Each structure stands twice: as structure tokens, then as C-alpha cells.
Amino acid sequence: MPVPQTQREAELSDGTQTDTEAKLFYPPSRRSPIRMPSSASAFIQMLVVVWSIPFVLSVSALPTDAEKGRRRVVHVLEDDTGAVIVQTAPGKVVTHRGGSITLPCRFHHEPEDIDPSRIRIKWTKVTDALQFEDVFVALGRQQRVFGKYRDRVSLEEAGPGDASVVIHNVTLDDYGRYECEVTNDMEDDTGFVNLDLEGMVFPYYPQLGRYKLNYHQAEDTCKQQDAILASHSQLHKAWLDGLDWCNAGWLEDGSVQYPISHPRDQCGRKDTPAGVRNYGYRHKEDERYDAFCFTSKLSGKVYFLKRFKKVNYGEATKACVRDGSVIAKVGQLYAAWKFQLLDRCEAGWLSDGSIRYPIVNPRSRCGGDWPGEEDRGADECNNKESNEEEQL
């Protein structure tokens, strides 16, 4: 589709423009990997899970053995008519939160003497609702980055015909599908790249109880716990990894689903097959369910801060602050359990007022024979690398 020159100039102008903006295993007993006891006293041994802030490190994603030595590319070619044709390599690119990743896109022109200043490269993010969010646009040497991608996205510039962009300090919200568009004056075409994140899905409901969240509240609730609403593909992968949860929850596309690995009468009948069960798209304002949240690798560290007497939530929060930290969130504890292999048989407060403890190596005295997180509440803080762990 032709793109008027005035539109290109507007996209690159200096004027202000509005921004468009885990493996989780659940055994047959349906325990969460982060264990929550059925009851807890208002006062409890304070366990501080700390997630380090001063020592934040942005790490580039390392390729797997299978990916070493080769590179996924999007080839943008011309046919005999001079039209631009975009061919996208299969698969996806994978990184983690805080990492850097290349969204690959390449093009080739015949004849090769075409004026490079007439080539426009544009990247947009496509949501499930077929809405488009501007990410990056370049026309010759002029470049512009939009919205939340500012100071994080740049052309890779690996050589002639390279339209790839690099996203630095990847966030949870960067997950999704991106469109690469290359235009040569009158013709254009597009290819797509899927950006996936290493992470995990966890079910969540607030202190108010189960089935209390409409869609927008579920979105906010996940964000408050350092997570985002999970996608269907993320939930499906978690189910393949063993996730089994009998309560339905919102996903980011507005559907309501729940994963069953062990069919039983209490969860839609025992004779129905295992799988991710789908209620379909529900009314986002009026209907209420739980939420399935997704989190990824932490930039900091989660640790327990032990106290010599039982403390309540307020005291636990103050203790974290005195230790140069902040009390940790539920998503941060799940991430620490998965990526840091945090294993602790003592419970502590979390920011939402719950009490939990993470188990990597199951033992009978720590909630049974299954790995995961027991919910009892935990005092979890975010901050520095600390020798507190040596004291626990």
C-alpha cells in the first residue's frame, strides 16, 4: 500500500505526538508452587523475601545450543513487478525481562542502486484486538522511537538491507507480535516477528476472595504483583508443564479459561479430557473471575529476612525498609522460586498481605512431596545483595 510522503514526514517530525500505547507445576492435590497454608496467625515469624534494587543488571539473552551459529531473519524481497514482498522466518525470538533482543528483518532490492533515503522502515506492535502501537520508524537517516519504547529501541544496522531493531531492557509488556514494514515509495509489504519471554504463569485472587475481579481489575491486580495477565499460549504452555487449577481466570485477550491436568468431578467431571478449558470471551465489566498472571526473570534478588520474634504485617514492612529493601510481591516470589531456585521452609509476609513460602526440594515437613509455593504469607523485601541469607 502506498504511503504518502506527508505521512512519513509527520511520523518523523520533532513535534509532540500522543503515544499509542514457567514452568509452574500443580500436583493432583492442586497445590500452588508457592505454598500458602490454609490459615495463619496475624503474628508470624517474619521471613523477608528481598528483591535487590541497587544491583540491577540488564543481561542480554543468551542463545540456546540449537540457536548458536544461525540467525532467524525476515527476508524482504522484490518480485519482477518491483513490488516489495516480505517473507517471515518461522518461529519466534525469546528473551527474559531485563534482557536485550533483536527483532530480525532484512530486505534486498534489485536494482541495488535504489536511493536508500527513499526506503521507509516501520515497526509496530499488534495486539490480539488488532490494534497497532507504533514502536519505531526510519526514513533514510531520520529515525523516531515512540512511547514506552523511547531510549530502548534502535536499528541494529548490521549492514545493507538490515531493517532489524534491538529492544533493550525488555519489559513484561513487550511480549507479543511485531510487524516489520518496508516501503519503497509506492509499494510496501510486511512480515511478523513474535517476541516470547521466559517466565511462568501463576493463578491469583485477592484477599476479597475468589471470583471478585472483572477484566480491568484483573489487569491491575496482576500489575500490582509484578506481573501481567497471561496469554492463552502462556497458559497452554504452563498446562503442558503440569499446571492444574480448578478456578477460572481472566487472560489478556478477554477470555476466561482454566487448566486441568487431572480431571475430577469437582472440576467439570472426571470423564472429561484434560486440557485448558475455555469459557470464551466474557463481558469485561460485569463478569467476575480470578486471574492468571505471567511473570519473568527478576533484575534483583528475593531473600528472607529472619526476625527473632513473630511480627505482624506492618512490622514486617518496616523491617524491610530498615534493611534498605521493600516488601516483595507475589510475582517476585514466583520468579525467585523458578529462576533463583529459592527454597525456604519458613513462611513470611508478602506485599498483598498473604503469607507464603517457596519449595524447590519437597520434603514431608514442608508441605508434602510436591515442589511449589505454600501460601502463608511472607515478609519479602526488595533491595541489596545481603548477608542476611547467611543468617537464616
Solvent accessible surface area in square Angstrom, and as a share of the most:
residue,aa,sasa,rsa
1,M,166,0.74
2,P,73,0.46
3,V,15,0.09
4,P,79,0.50
5,Q,66,0.29
6,T,101,0.59
7,Q,78,0.35
8,R,4,0.01
9,E,94,0.42
10,A,60,0.46
11,E,18,0.08
12,L,18,0.09
13,S,51,0.33
14,D,152,0.79
15,G,43,0.42
16,T,146,0.85
17,Q,60,0.27
18,T,119,0.69
19,D,48,0.25
20,T,53,0.31
21,E,125,0.56
22,A,9,0.07
23,K,112,0.47
24,L,0,0.00
25,F,54,0.23
26,Y,0,0.00
27,P,0,0.00
28,P,64,0.40
29,S,60,0.39
30,R,87,0.32
31,R,81,0.30
32,S,17,0.11
33,P,0,0.00
34,I,0,0.00
35,R,1,0.00
36,M,75,0.33
37,P,25,0.16
38,S,125,0.81
39,S,90,0.58
40,A,54,0.42
41,S,71,0.46
42,A,67,0.52
43,F,99,0.41
44,I,27,0.14
45,Q,46,0.20
46,M,0,0.00
47,L,0,0.00
48,V,0,0.00
49,V,0,0.00
50,V,0,0.00
51,W,41,0.14
52,S,2,0.01
53,I,89,0.45
54,P,85,0.54
55,F,119,0.50
56,V,86,0.50
57,L,125,0.62
58,S,62,0.40
59,V,57,0.33
60,S,65,0.42
61,A,26,0.20
62,L,153,0.76
63,P,69,0.44
64,T,81,0.47
65,D,121,0.63
66,A,78,0.60
67,E,49,0.22
68,K,122,0.52
69,G,92,0.89
70,R,130,0.48
71,R,114,0.42
72,R,70,0.26
73,V,25,0.14
74,V,3,0.01
75,H,83,0.37
76,V,1,0.01
77,L,67,0.33
78,E,39,0.18
79,D,59,0.31
80,D,157,0.81
81,T,116,0.67
82,G,29,0.28
83,A,26,0.20
84,V,5,0.03
85,I,62,0.31
86,V,18,0.10
87,Q,96,0.43
88,T,58,0.34
89,A,32,0.25
90,P,116,0.73
91,G,52,0.50
92,K,94,0.40
93,V,15,0.09
94,V,55,0.31
95,T,0,0.00
96,H,18,0.08
97,R,36,0.13
98,G,3,0.03
99,G,0,0.00
100,S,24,0.15
101,I,24,0.12
102,T,36,0.21
103,L,0,0.00
104,P,7,0.04
105,C,0,0.00
106,R,67,0.24
107,F,35,0.14
108,H,76,0.34
109,H,13,0.06
110,E,103,0.46
111,P,95,0.60
112,E,127,0.57
113,D,122,0.63
114,I,59,0.30
115,D,71,0.37
116,P,101,0.64
117,S,54,0.35
118,R,88,0.32
119,I,10,0.05
120,R,3,0.01
121,I,15,0.07
122,K,28,0.12
123,W,0,0.00
124,T,8,0.04
125,K,19,0.08
126,V,14,0.08
127,T,54,0.32
128,D,100,0.52
129,A,73,0.56
130,L,137,0.68
131,Q,119,0.53
132,F,110,0.46
133,E,12,0.06
134,D,24,0.12
135,V,1,0.00
136,F,1,0.00
137,V,0,0.00
138,A,2,0.02
139,L,9,0.05
140,G,30,0.28
141,R,233,0.85
142,Q,105,0.47
143,Q,82,0.36
144,R,32,0.12
145,V,29,0.17
146,F,5,0.02
147,G,10,0.10
148,K,77,0.32
149,Y,1,0.00
150,R,103,0.37
151,D,149,0.77
152,R,30,0.11
153,V,8,0.05
154,S,47,0.31
155,L,26,0.13
156,E,55,0.25
157,E,120,0.54
158,A,62,0.48
159,G,32,0.30
160,P,134,0.84
161,G,15,0.14
162,D,9,0.05
163,A,0,0.00
164,S,0,0.00
165,V,0,0.00
166,V,23,0.13
167,I,0,0.00
168,H,81,0.36
169,N,79,0.40
170,V,1,0.00
171,T,47,0.27
172,L,14,0.07
173,D,63,0.33
174,D,0,0.00
175,Y,42,0.16
176,G,19,0.18
177,R,110,0.40
178,Y,0,0.00
179,E,28,0.13
180,C,0,0.00
181,E,24,0.11
182,V,0,0.00
183,T,0,0.00
184,N,19,0.10
185,D,54,0.28
186,M,124,0.55
187,E,73,0.33
188,D,22,0.11
189,D,51,0.26
190,T,39,0.23
191,G,2,0.02
192,F,60,0.25
193,V,10,0.06
194,N,66,0.34
195,L,2,0.01
196,D,25,0.13
197,L,9,0.04
198,E,84,0.38
199,G,7,0.06
200,M,0,0.00
201,V,2,0.01
202,F,0,0.00
203,P,9,0.06
204,Y,10,0.04
205,Y,68,0.26
206,P,25,0.15
207,Q,141,0.63
208,L,143,0.71
209,G,21,0.20
210,R,98,0.36
211,Y,91,0.35
212,K,93,0.40
213,L,10,0.05
214,N,14,0.07
215,Y,15,0.06
216,H,76,0.34
217,Q,75,0.33
218,A,0,0.00
219,E,58,0.26
220,D,76,0.40
221,T,14,0.08
222,C,0,0.00
223,K,115,0.49
224,Q,112,0.50
225,Q,11,0.05
226,D,27,0.14
227,A,3,0.03
228,I,25,0.13
229,L,9,0.04
230,A,0,0.00
231,S,8,0.05
232,H,81,0.36
233,S,65,0.42
234,Q,14,0.06
235,L,0,0.00
236,H,72,0.32
237,K,107,0.45
238,A,1,0.01
239,W,55,0.19
240,L,115,0.57
241,D,40,0.21
242,G,13,0.13
243,L,0,0.00
244,D,0,0.00
245,W,26,0.09
246,C,38,0.22
247,N,24,0.12
248,A,1,0.01
249,G,0,0.00
250,W,0,0.00
251,L,0,0.00
252,E,57,0.25
253,D,33,0.17
254,G,1,0.01
255,S,1,0.01
256,V,0,0.00
257,Q,4,0.02
258,Y,18,0.07
259,P,0,0.00
260,I,0,0.00
261,S,28,0.18
262,H,72,0.32
263,P,38,0.24
264,R,26,0.10
265,D,104,0.54
266,Q,134,0.60
267,C,3,0.02
268,G,41,0.39
269,R,150,0.55
270,K,141,0.60
271,D,105,0.54
272,T,41,0.24
273,P,112,0.70
274,A,45,0.35
275,G,13,0.12
276,V,30,0.17
277,R,41,0.15
278,N,89,0.45
279,Y,98,0.37
280,G,26,0.25
281,Y,161,0.61
282,R,88,0.32
283,H,95,0.43
284,K,80,0.34
285,E,92,0.41
286,D,99,0.51
287,E,49,0.22
288,R,106,0.39
289,Y,26,0.10
290,D,2,0.01
291,A,1,0.01
292,F,1,0.00
293,C,0,0.00
294,F,6,0.02
295,T,0,0.00
296,S,0,0.00
297,K,72,0.31
298,L,13,0.07
299,S,34,0.22
300,G,11,0.11
301,K,78,0.33
302,V,1,0.00
303,Y,3,0.01
304,F,2,0.01
305,L,0,0.00
306,K,58,0.25
307,R,66,0.24
308,F,195,0.81
309,K,140,0.59
310,K,126,0.53
311,V,7,0.04
312,N,46,0.24
313,Y,77,0.29
314,G,35,0.34
315,E,70,0.31
316,A,0,0.00
317,T,41,0.24
318,K,131,0.55
319,A,2,0.01
320,C,0,0.00
321,V,94,0.54
322,R,175,0.64
323,D,25,0.13
324,G,43,0.41
325,S,6,0.04
326,V,69,0.40
327,I,19,0.10
328,A,0,0.00
329,K,70,0.30
330,V,0,0.00
331,G,0,0.00
332,Q,5,0.02
333,L,0,0.00
334,Y,2,0.01
335,A,0,0.00
336,A,0,0.00
337,W,22,0.08
338,K,53,0.22
339,F,62,0.26
340,Q,64,0.29
341,L,119,0.59
342,L,25,0.12
343,D,39,0.20
344,R,47,0.17
345,C,32,0.19
346,E,53,0.24
347,A,6,0.05
348,G,0,0.00
349,W,21,0.07
350,L,0,0.00
351,S,32,0.21
352,D,30,0.16
353,G,18,0.17
354,S,14,0.09
355,I,12,0.06
356,R,12,0.04
357,Y,2,0.01
358,P,0,0.00
359,I,0,0.00
360,V,39,0.22
361,N,94,0.48
362,P,52,0.33
363,R,68,0.25
364,S,99,0.64
365,R,189,0.69
366,C,2,0.01
367,G,24,0.23
368,G,18,0.17
369,D,109,0.56
370,W,89,0.31
371,P,39,0.24
372,G,0,0.00
373,E,0,0.00
374,E,22,0.10
375,D,2,0.01
376,R,89,0.33
377,G,0,0.00
378,A,0,0.00
379,D,0,0.00
380,E,0,0.00
381,C,0,0.00
382,N,5,0.02
383,N,8,0.04
384,K,67,0.28
385,E,111,0.50
386,S,24,0.15
387,N,116,0.59
388,E,28,0.12
389,E,62,0.28
390,E,145,0.65
391,Q,122,0.54
392,L,47,0.23
